[in-house]
Amino acid sequence: MEYTEYLYALILGVVQGLTEYLPVSSSGHLELGQRILGVHSEDSLLFDITVHVATVFSTLVVLRKEVIWIFEGLFSPLKPRNPQQDGFLARLSDSQQYALKIVISMIPIGIVGLLFKDWVEAAFTSLYVVPACLLVTAGLLALTHYFRPREKETISLKDAFIIGLAQAVAVLPGLSRSGSTIATGMLLGVKKESLAQFSFLMVIPPILGEALLEGIKLAKNPEDFHWEVLAIGFVAAFVSGCLACKLMIALVKKCQLIWFAVYCFIVAILAFILL
């Protein structure tokens, strides 16, 4: 195997890890990177899944305290029924309510995965979908700079579902998942401090579920896999993902998303020209 394949795997792994959390579209950058390096093919699906799983693992590491808190809540008993508090939600702990919001946010992307999977995969074959969606990402991020509703403390169940809709639409390459979910949450008035963490945690179940389903299909021909390439891409995406996750949580609290909008706009124009 040529050393260039190892180098390309390293580069693409780093690209995935850095852009998964920054609001610039990891799938779009991965698609553009593969085309620029000349390694884009039908067989690149397994590599894409591998590096996406790597960034999920980096999320689990960086946000391990929050993940443990959620899991502990799932196995804790409900609060005693209080006649003065109506409804099922009143019996849930904070961690149980948070887990419920994550589940609700997964509903739209689950529907997309079941009903529109072929259509989404077809979108990856078009050269111009990525730059077009990057322009949409730029516009959405820019909108948060000019439209600032009154902030509220927590994410409601309705907010979780709407943010989930943004995640479902962001399956298109070039439409940033983190950018779409964080920007949508900001337009709903949710505090930025709460959004980054929720945005990163809500993607874990869908990615792992997709990886499991696709892995079962692809595992029928394990002799076709380039395991060294997959391992290099995984490690590169994991390490760079850990750094990017920490960076993005800090940036969301302090930085204006308009600068990422400018970046997406520039990349989109360059992509239109180069492609």
SERO-4910 file (N, C-alpha, C, O; in steps of 0.05 Angstrom, whole numbers):
BEGIN
 pado doro    nc1    nc2    nc3   cac1   cac2   cac3    cc1    cc2    cc3    oc1    oc2    oc3
  Met    A     17    -24      0      0      0      0     18     25      0     37     26     15
  Glu    A     11     44    -16     27     68    -19     25     85      6      3     87     19
  Tyr    A     47     99     13     47    116     37     28    140     33     19    152     52
  Thr    A     22    147      8      4    170      3    -24    164     14    -38    182     23
  Glu    A    -32    138     14    -58    132     25    -59    136     55    -79    146     66
  Tyr    A    -36    131     68    -35    136     97    -36    166    102    -49    175    121
  Leu    A    -22    181     85    -22    210     89    -49    222     84    -58    240     99
  Tyr    A    -63    213     63    -90    223     58   -109    216     80   -126    232     88
  Ala    A   -106    192     91   -123    184    114   -118    202    138   -137    209    152
  Leu    A    -93    208    143    -86    226    165    -98    254    161   -110    266    179
  Ile    A    -95    264    136   -106    291    130   -136    292    133   -147    310    146
  Leu    A   -149    272    121   -179    272    122   -189    267    150   -210    277    158
  Gly    A   -175    251    166   -182    247    193   -181    272    210   -199    278    226
  Val    A   -160    287    205   -157    313    219   -179    333    210   -190    347    227
  Val    A   -184    333    184   -205    350    174   -232    344    187   -247    362    195
  Gln    A   -239    318    189   -264    310    201   -265    318    231   -285    329    240
  Gly    A   -243    312    245   -243    318    273   -245    348    279   -260    355    298
  Leu    A   -232    365    264   -233    393    269   -260    405    261   -270    423    274
  Thr    A   -271    396    239   -295    409    228   -321    396    239   -343    407    234
  Glu    A   -320    374    253   -344    362    264   -358    381    284   -382    382    286
  Tyr    A   -342    395    300   -352    412    321   -354    441    313   -372    455    323
  Leu    A   -336    450    297   -337    477    287   -361    479    268   -366    461    253
  Pro    A   -375    502    267   -399    504    251   -393    509    221   -402    529    210
  Val    A   -378    491    209   -370    495    181   -375    470    164   -368    470    141
  Ser    A   -388    450    175   -396    425    161   -373    406    156   -357    409    139
  Ser    A   -372    385    173   -351    365    171   -356    348    145   -337    341    131
  Ser    A   -381    341    140   -387    324    116   -379    339     91   -369    328     72
  Gly    A   -385    366     90   -378    382     67   -348    383     63   -338    380     41
  His    A   -333    388     85   -304    390     83   -292    362     76   -272    361     61
  Leu    A   -303    341     87   -293    314     80   -298    308     51   -281    297     38
  Glu    A   -321    315     41   -328    311     13   -309    327     -5   -298    316    -25
  Leu    A   -305    352      1   -287    369    -15   -258    359    -13   -244    359    -33
  Gly    A   -250    351     11   -223    341     15   -218    316     -2   -196    313    -13
  Gln    A   -237    298     -2   -234    273    -18   -232    279    -48   -217    266    -62
  Arg    A   -248    298    -57   -247    305    -85   -221    320    -92   -210    315   -114
  Ile    A   -212    337    -75   -187    351    -80   -163    332    -81   -145    335    -98
  Leu    A   -163    313    -62   -141    293    -61   -145    271    -82   -126    255    -86
  Gly    A   -168    270    -94   -172    250   -115   -177    222   -104   -171    202   -117
  Val    A   -189    220    -80   -194    194    -68   -224    190    -64   -232    171    -50
  His    A   -240    206    -76   -269    203    -73   -279    180    -90   -273    179   -114
  Ser    A   -293    161    -77   -304    138    -92   -328    127    -76   -334    136    -54
  Glu    A   -340    107    -88   -362     93    -75   -353     79    -49   -368     75    -30
  Asp    A   -327     71    -49   -316     56    -26   -309     74     -3   -300     64     18
  Ser    A   -312    101     -6   -304    119     16   -324    120     38   -319    133     58
  Leu    A   -347    107     35   -368    108     55   -358     96     82   -363    108    103
  Leu    A   -343     74     81   -333     62    106   -314     81    120   -315     83    144
  Phe    A   -297     94    105   -279    113    117   -294    136    130   -288    145    153
  Asp    A   -314    146    117   -331    168    128   -344    159    154   -344    174    174
  Ile    A   -355    135    155   -367    125    179   -347    122    201   -352    129    224
  Thr    A   -323    112    194   -302    108    214   -294    134    228   -292    135    252
  Val    A   -289    155    212   -280    180    224   -303    194    239   -298    209    258
  His    A   -328    190    231   -350    201    245   -353    187    273   -359    201    293
  Val    A   -349    161    273   -350    147    299   -328    156    317   -331    158    341
  Ala    A   -305    162    305   -282    172    321   -289    198    335   -281    202    358
  Thr    A   -303    216    321   -310    241    334   -332    237    355   -333    253    374
  Val    A   -349    217    352   -368    210    373   -353    202    398   -360    210    420
  Phe    A   -332    186    395   -316    178    417   -302    201    431   -299    202    455
  Ser    A   -294    221    414   -281    244    426   -302    260    442   -295    272    463
  Thr    A   -327    261    433   -348    274    449   -352    260    476   -355    273    496
  Leu    A   -352    233    475   -355    218    500   -333    223    519   -337    223    544
  Val    A   -309    228    509   -286    233    527   -288    261    538   -285    265    562
  Val    A   -292    281    521   -292    309    530   -316    314    548   -314    329    568
  Leu    A   -339    303    542   -364    308    557   -371    283    574   -395    278    578
  Arg    A   -351    269    584   -356    245    598   -372    249    624   -388    232    631
  Lys    A   -367    272    638   -382    277    662   -412    280    656   -429    270    671
  Glu    A   -418    295    634   -446    298    627   -459    272    618   -482    267    624
  Val    A   -444    256    603   -454    230    594   -460    212    618   -481    199    619
  Ile    A   -442    211    637   -446    194    661   -470    205    677   -486    189    687
  Trp    A   -473    231    679   -496    243    692   -522    235    680   -542    229    694
  Ile    A   -523    234    653   -547    226    639   -553    197    644   -576    189    649
  Phe    A   -533    179    642   -537    151    645   -546    144    674   -563    127    678
  Glu    A   -534    158    693   -543    154    721   -572    161    725   -587    148    739
  Gly    A   -581    182    711   -608    191    713   -627    171    701   -650    167    710
  Leu    A   -619    157    679   -636    138    665   -643    114    684   -665    103    681
  Phe    A   -625    107    702   -630     84    719   -638     92    747   -640     74    765
  Ser    A   -644    117    752   -653    126    778   -684    126    778   -696    130    757
  Pro    A   -696    122    801   -725    121    803   -738    148    799   -725    169    802
  Leu    A   -763    148    791   -777    173    788   -783    186    815   -783    172    836
  Lys    A   -787    212    815   -794    225    840   -822    217    849   -839    209    832
  Pro    A   -827    217    875   -854    210    884   -875    230    872   -869    253    867
  Arg    A   -898    219    868   -920    236    857   -927    258    877   -932    253    901
  Asn    A   -929    282    867   -936    305    883   -962    317    873   -964    326    850
  Pro    A   -983    316    890  -1009    326    881  -1009    355    872  -1025    364    856
  Gln    A   -989    370    882   -987    399    875   -973    403    848   -974    425    837
  Gln    A   -961    382    837   -947    384    812   -960    365    792   -960    341    796
  Asp    A   -971    376    771   -985    360    751   -965    351    729   -945    364    723
  Gly    A   -971    328    717   -956    319    694   -933    300    701   -923    299    723
  Phe    A   -926    285    680   -905    265    683   -877    278    686   -860    267    700
  Leu    A   -873    300    672   -847    313    673   -839    322    701   -815    322    708
  Ala    A   -858    328    718   -852    337    745   -839    314    761   -826    320    782
  Arg    A   -842    289    753   -831    267    767   -803    259    757   -790    242    769
  Leu    A   -794    273    736   -768    267    725   -746    285    738   -751    308    744
  Ser    A   -723    273    742   -700    289    751   -689    306    728   -698    303    705
  Asp    A   -671    324    734   -659    341    713   -646    324    692   -649    330    668
  Ser    A   -631    304    700   -617    287    680   -637    271    663   -632    267    639
  Gln    A   -659    262    675   -679    247    660   -693    265    640   -699    257    618
  Gln    A   -699    290    648   -711    309    629   -691    315    606   -700    318    583
  Tyr    A   -666    317    613   -646    323    592   -645    300    572   -644    304    548
  Ala    A   -645    275    582   -645    251    565   -670    251    547   -668    243    524
  Leu    A   -693    258    559   -718    259    543   -715    279    520   -725    274    498
  Lys    A   -703    302    526   -700    322    505   -682    312    482   -687    317    459
  Ile    A   -661    296    489   -644    285    469   -660    265    452   -657    264    427
  Val    A   -676    249    465   -692    229    450   -711    243    431   -714    235    408
  Ile    A   -724    265    440   -743    280    424   -728    292    400   -739    293    378
  Ser    A   -704    302    405   -688    314    383   -680    294    362   -675    302    339
  Met    A   -680    268    368   -673    247    349   -695    239    330   -690    227    310
  Ile    A   -720    247    337   -743    238    321   -741    247    292   -744    230    274
  Pro    A   -736    273    286   -735    281    258   -713    267    242   -719    258    219
  Ile    A   -689    264    253   -668    251    237   -674    221    234   -665    209    214
  Gly    A   -688    209    253   -696    181    249   -716    178    226   -714    159    211
  Ile    A   -734    197    223   -753    197    201   -738    200    174   -744    187    155
  Val    A   -719    219    174   -703    223    150   -688    198    142   -687    190    119
  Gly    A   -676    185    162   -661    161    157   -678    138    146   -669    122    130
  Leu    A   -703    136    155   -721    115    146   -733    120    119   -736    102    103
  Leu    A   -740    145    114   -756    152     90   -740    165     67   -747    162     44
  Phe    A   -718    178     74   -704    194     53   -675    187     51   -659    203     40
  Lys    A   -667    163     60   -639    156     60   -627    156     32   -605    166     28
  Asp    A   -641    144     13   -631    142    -15   -628    170    -27   -609    176    -41
  Trp    A   -647    188    -21   -646    215    -32   -622    230    -20   -608    245    -34
  Val    A   -617    226      6   -594    240     18   -568    229      7   -550    245      1
  Glu    A   -566    203      3   -541    192     -8   -537    202    -36   -514    206    -45
  Ala    A   -558    205    -52   -556    215    -79   -545    244    -79   -531    252    -98
  Ala    A   -551    259    -58   -541    287    -57   -511    288    -55   -499    308    -63
  Phe    A   -498    267    -44   -469    267    -42   -455    263    -69   -431    267    -71
  Thr    A   -470    255    -89   -458    251   -115   -456    277   -132   -442    277   -152
  Ser    A   -470    297   -123   -470    323   -138   -447    340   -130   -441    342   -106
  Leu    A   -433    352   -149   -410    369   -143   -418    395   -129   -403    406   -114
  Tyr    A   -442    404   -135   -449    431   -127   -467    432   -102   -474    454    -93
  Val    A   -475    409    -91   -491    409    -67   -475    421    -44   -486    436    -28
  Val    A   -450    413    -42   -433    422    -19   -430    452    -18   -437    464      2
  Pro    A   -420    465    -39   -418    494    -37   -445    508    -34   -446    529    -21
  Ala    A   -466    498    -46   -492    510    -43   -501    509    -14   -512    528     -3
  Cys    A   -497    486     -1   -505    483     27   -487    499     45   -496    508     66
  Leu    A   -462    502     38   -444    519     54   -454    548     54   -452    562     74
  Leu    A   -465    557     31   -477    584     30   -501    586     49   -505    606     62
  Val    A   -517    564     50   -540    564     68   -530    565     97   -541    579    114
  Thr    A   -509    550    103   -497    551    130   -488    579    137   -492    588    159
  Ala    A   -474    592    118   -465    619    123   -488    638    129   -486    654    147
  Gly    A   -510    635    114   -533    652    118   -546    648    145   -554    667    158
  Leu    A   -547    622    153   -560    616    179   -543    627    202   -553    637    221
  Leu    A   -516    623    200   -499    634    221   -499    664    222   -499    676    244
  Ala    A   -501    676    199   -502    706    198   -528    716    211   -528    737    223
  Leu    A   -549    701    207   -575    709    218   -574    712    249   -587    729    260
  Thr    A   -559    694    262   -557    696    291   -542    721    300   -545    729    323
  His    A   -527    734    282   -513    758    289   -532    782    290   -527    802    304
  Tyr    A   -553    781    273   -571    804    270   -598    800    284   -612    820    289
  Phe    A   -604    775    290   -630    770    303   -625    757    330   -615    734    331
  Arg    A   -630    771    352   -624    761    378   -649    763    396   -654    784    408
  Pro    A   -664    742    398   -688    742    416   -679    742    445   -656    737    452
  Arg    A   -698    746    462   -693    746    491   -684    717    499   -697    698    491
  Glu    A   -663    716    515   -652    689    522   -669    677    544   -680    690    562
  Lys    A   -670    650    543   -683    635    565   -663    615    576   -643    608    563
  Glu    A   -669    606    600   -649    590    615   -645    562    604   -622    553    602
  Thr    A   -667    549    597   -665    520    590   -677    514    562   -691    531    551
  Ile    A   -671    491    552   -682    481    527   -708    466    534   -708    448    550
  Ser    A   -730    475    522   -756    462    526   -758    437    508   -741    433    490
  Leu    A   -779    422    512   -784    398    495   -789    407    467   -780    394    448
  Lys    A   -804    429    464   -809    440    437   -784    449    424   -779    445    400
  Asp    A   -766    463    439   -741    472    428   -724    448    419   -712    449    398
  Ala    A   -724    426    435   -709    402    428   -718    391    402   -701    382    386
  Phe    A   -744    391    397   -755    380    372   -747    397    349   -739    387    327
  Ile    A   -749    423    352   -742    442    330   -712    440    324   -704    440    301
  Ile    A   -696    439    345   -667    435    340   -662    409    327   -643    406    310
  Gly    A   -677    388    333   -675    363    320   -682    364    290   -670    351    274
  Leu    A   -702    382    283   -708    386    255   -684    398    240   -679    390    217
  Ala    A   -670    416    254   -646    428    241   -625    407    237   -612    407    216
  Gln    A   -622    389    256   -603    367    253   -610    349    230   -593    340    215
  Ala    A   -636    344    226   -645    326    205   -639    338    177   -630    324    159
  Val    A   -644    364    175   -638    378    149   -608    378    144   -600    377    121
  Ala    A   -593    379    165   -564    382    162   -550    356    154   -525    355    154
  Val    A   -565    335    147   -552    311    136   -541    316    109   -525    301     99
  Leu    A   -550    338     96   -539    345     70   -510    354     72   -504    369     91
  Pro    A   -493    346     54   -465    354     56   -461    384     51   -471    395     32
  Gly    A   -447    397     70   -443    425     68   -461    441     86   -455    465     92
  Leu    A   -482    429     96   -500    442    115   -491    433    143   -496    411    151
  Ser    A   -477    451    157   -464    444    183   -485    434    203   -504    449    208
  Arg    A   -480    411    214   -498    401    235   -496    417    261   -516    427    271
  Ser    A   -471    421    270   -468    437    295   -476    466    290   -488    478    307
  Gly    A   -470    477    266   -477    504    260   -508    507    259   -519    527    269
  Ser    A   -521    488    246   -550    489    243   -564    487    270   -583    501    276
  Thr    A   -555    468    287   -568    463    312   -563    486    332   -581    495    346
  Ile    A   -538    496    333   -531    517    351   -545    543    342   -556    558    359
  Ala    A   -545    549    316   -557    573    306   -588    572    311   -600    592    318
  Thr    A   -600    549    306   -629    546    310   -636    551    339   -655    564    346
  Gly    A   -620    539    357   -624    543    385   -621    572    394   -637    582    410
  Met    A   -602    586    382   -598    615    389   -622    631    378   -631    649    392
  Leu    A   -632    624    355   -656    638    344   -681    633    361   -700    648    360
  Leu    A   -681    610    375   -703    604    393   -699    618    420   -718    618    437
  Gly    A   -676    629    424   -671    644    449   -657    628    470   -654    638    493
  Val    A   -647    604    464   -633    588    483   -605    599    487   -592    608    468
  Lys    A   -596    599    512   -569    609    518   -547    593    503   -549    568    502
  Lys    A   -527    607    493   -505    593    479   -491    573    496   -481    553    487
  Glu    A   -489    579    522   -475    561    540   -487    533    541   -473    513    545
  Ser    A   -513    532    538   -527    506    539   -528    492    512   -530    468    510
  Leu    A   -525    508    490   -529    497    464   -507    478    454   -512    457    443
  Ala    A   -482    486    458   -460    471    448   -460    443    459   -457    423    445
  Gln    A   -463    441    485   -464    414    498   -487    398    488   -483    374    481
  Phe    A   -511    409    486   -534    394    476   -530    386    447   -537    364    440
  Ser    A   -519    404    431   -515    398    403   -496    375    399   -500    358    382
  Phe    A   -475    373    415   -455    352    412   -466    325    423   -459    304    412
  Leu    A   -482    326    444   -492    302    456   -515    290    440   -517    265    438
  Met    A   -531    306    427   -554    296    413   -547    281    387   -563    266    377
  Val    A   -522    284    378   -514    271    353   -503    243    358   -500    227    340
  Ile    A   -497    237    383   -484    211    390   -501    187    382   -491    170    367
  Pro    A   -526    185    390   -543    162    383   -547    159    353   -544    136    343
  Pro    A   -553    180    338   -557    176    309   -532    166    295   -534    148    277
  Ile    A   -509    177    301   -484    169    288   -477    140    294   -470    124    277
  Leu    A   -479    132    320   -473    105    328   -493     85    315   -485     64    307
  Gly    A   -518     93    314   -538     76    301   -533     72    272   -535     50    261
  Glu    A   -527     94    258   -520     93    229   -495     76    225   -494     60    206
  Ala    A   -475     79    242   -450     64    239   -455     34    243   -444     18    229
  Leu    A   -473     27    262   -479     -1    267   -493    -13    243   -485    -35    234
  Leu    A   -513      1    231   -527    -10    209   -510    -13    184   -510    -33    170
  Glu    A   -494      8    178   -477      7    155   -454    -13    159   -445    -26    140
  Gly    A   -444    -14    184   -423    -33    190   -431    -62    185   -415    -78    175
  Ile    A   -456    -68    192   -466    -96    187   -466   -102    158   -460   -124    149
  Lys    A   -475    -82    141   -475    -87    112   -447    -90    101   -442   -108     85
  Leu    A   -429    -72    110   -402    -72     98   -385    -95    108   -365   -103     95
  Ala    A   -392   -107    131   -376   -128    143   -378   -154    127   -363   -174    134
  Lys    A   -395   -155    107   -397   -180     91   -372   -185     75   -366   -208     68
  Asn    A   -356   -164     69   -331   -168     54   -308   -155     69   -297   -135     59
  Pro    A   -300   -165     92   -279   -153    108   -252   -153     94   -235   -137    101
  Glu    A   -248   -171     74   -222   -172     61   -218   -147     43   -195   -142     34
  Asp    A   -239   -133     37   -236   -109     20   -228    -84     36   -222    -63     24
  Phe    A   -227    -86     62   -221    -63     79   -191    -58     80   -175    -77     82
  His    A   -183    -33     80   -156    -25     85   -154    -17    114   -157      7    121
  Trp    A   -149    -36    132   -151    -31    160   -132    -10    170   -138      5    188
  Glu    A   -107     -9    158    -88     10    167    -98     39    161    -94     57    177
  Val    A   -110     42    138   -120     69    130   -143     77    149   -144    100    158
  Leu    A   -161     58    155   -183     64    173   -172     71    201   -183     89    214
  Ala    A   -152     56    210   -141     61    237   -128     89    239   -131    103    258
  Ile    A   -113     97    218   -100    123    218   -121    145    217   -119    165    232
  Gly    A   -142    142    201   -163    161    200   -178    164    226   -185    186    235
  Phe    A   -183    141    239   -197    140    265   -181    155    286   -192    173    300
  Val    A   -155    149    289   -139    162    309   -137    192    304   -139    208    323
  Ala    A   -132    199    279   -130    228    272   -155    243    278   -155    265    289
  Ala    A   -178    231    271   -204    244    277   -210    246    306   -221    266    316
  Phe    A   -202    225    321   -207    224    350   -191    246    364   -202    261    380
  Val    A   -165    247    359   -148    267    372   -156    295    365   -159    312    383
  Ser    A   -159    301    339   -166    328    331   -194    334    340   -201    358    345
  Gly    A   -212    314    342   -239    319    351   -240    327    381   -256    344    388
  Cys    A   -223    315    397   -221    322    425   -214    352    428   -225    366    444
  Leu    A   -194    360    412   -185    388    413   -207    407    404   -212    427    416
  Ala    A   -220    399    381   -240    417    369   -265    419    387   -278    440    388
  Cys    A   -272    397    401   -296    397    418   -292    417    441   -309    433    447
  Lys    A   -269    415    454   -263    434    476   -262    463    465   -272    481    478
  Leu    A   -250    466    442   -247    493    430   -275    505    424   -280    528    429
  Met    A   -292    488    412   -318    499    404   -336    506    428   -350    526    426
  Ile    A   -334    491    449   -350    497    473   -341    525    484   -358    541    492
  Ala    A   -315    530    483   -305    556    492   -313    578    472   -319    600    481
  Leu    A   -311    572    446   -317    592    426   -346    601    426   -353    624    423
  Val    A   -364    581    430   -393    588    430   -399    608    452   -417    625    448
  Lys    A   -386    605    474   -391    623    497   -380    652    492   -392    671    501
  Lys    A   -358    654    476   -345    680    474   -346    692    446   -346    716    442
  Cys    A   -346    674    425   -342    684    398   -368    688    383   -387    674    388
  Gln    A   -368    707    365   -391    712    348   -390    692    324   -369    688    312
  Leu    A   -413    680    318   -414    660    297   -411    673    269   -408    658    249
  Ile    A   -412    699    267   -410    713    242   -384    707    228   -383    706    203
  Trp    A   -363    702    243   -337    696    231   -336    669    217   -323    665    197
  Phe    A   -351    650    229   -354    624    216   -371    627    191   -367    612    171
  Ala    A   -390    645    191   -407    651    167   -389    661    144   -393    653    121
  Val    A   -371    679    151   -353    690    131   -335    667    119   -331    666     95
  Tyr    A   -326    650    137   -309    628    128   -324    609    109   -314    602     88
  Cys    A   -349    602    117   -365    584    100   -371    597     73   -371    583     52
  Phe    A   -376    623     73   -381    637     48   -356    636     29   -359    630      5
  Ile    A   -333    641     40   -308    640     24   -303    612     13   -296    609    -10
  Val    A   -306    592     30   -301    564     21   -321    556      0   -314    543    -19
  Ala    A   -346    565      3   -366    559    -17   -359    571    -45   -361    557    -65
  Ile    A   -350    596    -45   -343    609    -70   -319    595    -82   -318    590   -107
  Leu    A   -299    588    -66   -275    574    -76   -283    547    -87   -272    538   -107
  Ala    A   -301    533    -73   -310    507    -83   -324    509   -109   -320    492   -127
  Phe    A   -341    528   -113   -355    532   -139   -334    536   -161   -337    525   -183
  Ile    A   -313    552   -155   -293    557   -175   -276    532   -181   -272    526   -205
  Leu    A   -267    519   -160   -249    496   -164   -264    472   -176   -253    457   -192
  Leu    A   -289    468   -168   -304    445   -178   -314    449   -207   -327    431   -218
***
